[in-house]
Amino acid sequence: MGAAVSGALEGPAPLVVVPDVDGYEQSVAGISIKSMRTGPGIGPNTVIAASADDIIATSVDVGFPMLNRSSMADDRITVAFIRSAPGGSRWSGIDLQPEMVVMYGPGAEHQGVNPVGLSFGFAVIELYVLEEHCEGLGHSFRPPRPGSVSALEPSPNLAAAGAALSTFFRAAAADTTVQANRQDDVLYCAAALLSDDRPSRPGRRGRKIDRRRVVRTCIDYAEAVGRAPSITELCRAAHVSERLLRAAFVEECGMPPTAFFRTWILNEARRRLRTADPSSATVTEVAVDLGIRHFSRFSGQYAQLFGEVPSATLRSNA
């Protein structure tokens, strides 16, 4: 599930309600993201996508549980502010807490466990813009390390950054345009975070086994073969033991690999059914192509996760 940064949005800042991961992926601004629904929810996601001249930002209230994965561009950083974080909220090895600010360095990878009730906003900003703002502050520019993911420790600058992002999103939800001074407040605070002696709690990137890489490799392999791989296949693809494979998925995704790929298959089936031609395709063909053998079990699990049987999804394309 690789990703690339998109260009700035034009026009008003939309507030959208998305009932599924496809809509969520399309509504996020500044980052291409791939998502997987992991269970039923109490409601849809509410998303505000907003942009100004120098920042692209998204605010999210999670209404159904998801796993998300993306990669940041090499010339930009991402600053995220966590408004609320129920138990189990975890990004790239970091257990999220309310009022936490998480910073992604250039080229960083994001693996997120997003339960119902998680609320956050993030801004994607080009490095040269932040460097110019640091110079304007009269401070040296200290960009985060390439590939780093860190939860910043509390500080006055951190509190100001969170408040600036919150104000930015409240304004975006209420207004048709994002005023320049609100953007400048976000940029000022982000630049301050990159110019002070900021302590941080990094994600567990320096471990002997890069668990993020293990998970990424396994998902890439599954996408390449178009079905859920066996544990033996996954161990071979990632060059790890079964014990380390399980530890990587539990740490990064909140579930063991068997449960992850069981859910992945259901999400992949939905993607295929939503794009298939109902006059020629069948649910059975899609299921067989994905390596599904127990059709009644598949149908029941699908209905439990998405609230409709597979055939209803296929018919909706007519």
Helices and strands as residue ranges (DSSP letters): E 15-18, H 21-27, E 34-37, E 45-51, E 55-61, E 66-71, E 76-84, E 90-91, E 94-95, E 101-104, E 109-114, E 119-126, H 127-137, E 149-152, H 156-174, H 180-193, E 200-202, H 211-225, H 231-238, H 242-253, H 257-275, H 283-289, H 295-306, H 310-315
